[in-house]
Amino acid sequence: MGRHIRIYNASIEEIIRDFKDCQFDVVFTMGLLMLIHTDSEWIFPEMARITKCLITVEDELGVEYRRLG
């Protein structure tokens, strides 16, 4: 399985538009969306576009850190 995995180490804003529709079988994020700047809210629809299955895990307490302060 390790031969078939690619890891991208870049800002999501820089690379997400380069991926094709449904290019990935699964995209998994954990605690990502609550940290994205409000100027980058366009990323969620892009994440849905590039994958067949999108799994997101966010703060279950409902605290939005990006909106604080």
N, C-alpha and C positions, 0 to 999 in steps of 0.2 A: 504494500500500500504506500510506503514511503516514497517510492519512485513516481507516484502519480499525484503527489501533493505539491502545490506551489504556494509559497508564502510571499506576500507582498508587504514590503516595509516602506510605506510612503503615506503621505497625507491622503485620506480618502477623497478629498476635493480634487487632488491632482490626478488621480488615476481612474476613478469610477466611470467617467464618461468614455474611457477607452475600451471598456468591456462590451461585448455583444449582448443582445437580448438573450436571456436564458443560458448564458455561457456557463453558469455554475449550477450544479445539482442542488447544493445547499450553501447558504450564507448564514453564518451564526455570529451574533454580536452579543456582548454582555456588558451592560452599563455604558454603552457607546452613545446612544441617542440622547440621553439626558445631559451629556457633556458637549454636544455639538453646538456651536454658536448659532444664534438665531438667524444669522445671514446665510447659514448653510443648511437650512431646513429642507432644501430641495434634494438632499441626499437620500431621504427615506424612499421617495418614489423611484430614484435611481437604483437603490438596493433591490427593490421589488422587481424592477425591470431586468436586472442581470441574473436573476436566479429562478429556479423552479420551486424552491422552498426557502422561505425566509423565516428564520427563528431569531427573535430578539428577546433578551431578558433584561429588564430594567429594574430600578429600585422599587421593591414591593411596598415600601412605606409611602410612596408618592411624593417624596421630596425632590424638587427640581433644583438642583444646585446651580444650573446655568442661569437661573432667573434670580438668584439671591444676590444681594449686595449692590 
